[in-house]
Amino acid sequence: MTAPPVIGIAGWKNSGKTTLTVRLIEEFTRRGLKVATIKHAHHDFQIDEGETDSARHRRAGATEVAIVSGGRWAMVHELRDEPEPSFSEMLARLSPVDLVIAEGYKREPIPKIELRRRESKSKETFAPGDRSVIAIATDHETEGHGLPVLALDDVAGIADVIAAHLKLAQQS
């Protein structure tokens, strides 16, 4: 099985990564594509807490807990002393899709859209040093270094750049 096309959404804290990712999911879904995401978190996050049965299983020591219903399923894996899985390992775990959008893997050597926003925590740029950046999405005037520069809210335009770069066919 070949890996699906992947696009990264890269930017610093408060650059709008999640907002753009959600809007791109909606746009590509509207275009008939099946989309999956991989989100990198830099902090300890809770997916199943409280007194649910599955949270109790995990706290009791289960390294993996599968939660299954008629509407969805989820797998929670506790790393304990294991290292964080690589991006490619997580990509290999996904079901077949037309496109994977990776949010937060700014150092991963995958094609990516760089977000630049006035409210970002850092003004450090990735392009031109990161050759995997294919375009810049911004809310202000910025140097593109030869790359397409799009308005951060031009979701259809950003999706068009991604579709052209990854040679995605519209499904609908």
Stockholm file with secondary structure:
# STOCKHOLM 1.0

chainA/1-172         MTAPPVIGIAGWKNSGKTTLTVRLIEEFTRRGLKVATIKHAHHDFQIDEGETDSARHRRAGATEVAIVSGGRWAMVHELRDEPEPSFSEMLARLSPVDLVIAEGYKREPIPKIELRRRESKSKETFAPGDRSVIAIATDHETEGHGLPVLALDDVAGIADVIAAHLKLAQQS
#=GR chainA/1-172 SS CCCCCEEEEECCTTSSHHHHHHHHHHHHHHTTCCEEEEECCSSCCCSSCTTCHHHHHHHHTCSEEEEECSSCEEEEECCTTSCCCCHHHHHHHSCCCSEEEEESCTTSSSCEEEEECTTCSCCCCCTTTCTTEEEEEESSCCCCTTSCEEETTCHHHHHHHHHHHHTCCCCC
#=GC SS_cons         CCCCCEEEEECCTTSSHHHHHHHHHHHHHHTTCCEEEEECCSSCCCSSCTTCHHHHHHHHTCSEEEEECSSCEEEEECCTTSCCCCHHHHHHHSCCCSEEEEESCTTSSSCEEEEECTTCSCCCCCTTTCTTEEEEEESSCCCCTTSCEEETTCHHHHHHHHHHHHTCCCCC
//
